[in-house]
């Protein structure tokens, strides 16, 4: 349309000039005069052919594909006979479509392609068929190279997503299963980033071209090969990792290259990657047990190389990606989340964050069945803008700048527990994210007035003790740990997260730390002091609450015990402070 508008304006300008020069006696002669310019006539033919004709679908006008290959990719009308052949589902879309075998059609001497999606979904397999059909001896070479490239690409994309990850591939390990003699097993590769372990298994085999309507057993056999087999291989490695406090891994020559401990990993993902994209089935890998495709009870992530490439282009921070992986694995085990496309998982994550919890809450409303569809639309729009040359809208969660700053800093740091801290903060719902940001801003400004950091304690799902440090209130690690222990004692907690954020004078984040504080390594004398301080803290909380008004007997006790006020500090029967 832009080309058409420019062409129209230029044509009208030339016509007006010819009218002023009286170069023609009528409109027909005027038009002929204008298009005596061969360059303008050529532009006319191109614009009208693309806008009002079929030129945008014309293979010869849009590609430089060799003629012999074009012919091999093209049907003539009536040439394909299987689709309408006698038998069940004759002419039904349940059969393999002609366009899946050859993407082009010959009409009136021209060759067209009308279905771009089918073209790119199937072109790789179609090209392979054409090549090996003409040169059968090339089959082995093609398969070997296909296998090598397919096994390389997932690690290339994961390397982009997790830039400093430790990638080991392939990995061999010797293990005795069910009392049998120990033997060597192989895993395609391991990706280790902070406390995350991704066990990657890759399959380059082709998904069956047989319609399930005509040959369901062949379809299921293909699924077992491409889904069930790699998942079981990955799960076997995880079983091996969990079989001992420390396990050995080796290279192809069975030489030890490292040792792994299960306790070092907070999150383990079994990831099965396939060359063919059969998203409608891969995204539902955990739901195929009724079809005899058993991927086991462990959560698995089944996706195509194409989907993984999309993730490598859309995620900007390794910790954001790992948080998505955690949510994705929760969804894999949820009975409420059943999506038919991998990109819908990302779309739901962007909109709802903890989309498994969102689905569970919807089910509480007595819904018989949940169906999530269309959440991949922002991703389609992103790539549509890229193709048009527009500035694409990034596919991102809405994260307050203060919180985004923390995730960005952690993403490029070597801070211990950086992934855990990022996931913990990203787990927060939108209202808590805003509350946290306000608390950080307030604490930063209070530091300048008080000349010290005032701790903030949160409870429930986002339980933590938060310290904001700045030049006005430099970090005192021991003080923070001691206060976190006192809060633990006051709340009868076994452990507590201590989160410390360090800011420069102008409010720029320069450090983010998280520690799990416990009482395990505290002496008896110190433990007694901490418990006494905890009692004092509980009483202070009640006193501060009473200054704001009367506390209802059935309200939660403000001391943080989790009991009703009447059964805790209000057990004396009035609203006075329990001297305990």
Secondary structure, 3 states (H helix, E strand, C coil): CHHHHHHHHHHHHHHHHHHHCCCCCCHHHHHHHHCCCHHHHHHHHHHHHHHCCCHHHEHHHHCCCCHHHHHHCEEECCCCCCCCCCCCCCCCCCCCCHHHHCCEEEECCEEECCCHHHHHHHHHHHHHHHHHHHCHHHHHHHHHHHHHHHHHHHHHHHHHHCCCCEEECCEEEEECCCCCCCEEEEECEEEEECCEEEEEEEECCCCCCCCCCCCHHHHHHHHHHHHHHHHHHHHHHHHHHCCCCCEEEECCCCCEEEEECHHHCCEEEEEEEECCCCHHHHCCHHHCHHHCCCCCCCCEEEEEHHHHHHHHHHCCCHHHHHHHHHHHHHHHHCCCCCCCCHHHHHHHHHHHCCHHHHHHHHHCCCCCCCCCCCCCHHHHHHHHHHHHCCCCCCCCCCCCHHHHHHHHHHHCCCCCCHHHHHHHHHCCCHHHHHHHHHHHHHHHHHHHHHCCCCCEEECHHHCEEEEEEECCECCCHHHHHHHHHHHHHHHCCCEEEEEEEEECCCCCEEEEEEEEEECCCCCHHHHHHHHHHHHHHHHHHHHHHHHCCCCCCCCECCCCCCCEHHHCCCCCCCCCCCCC
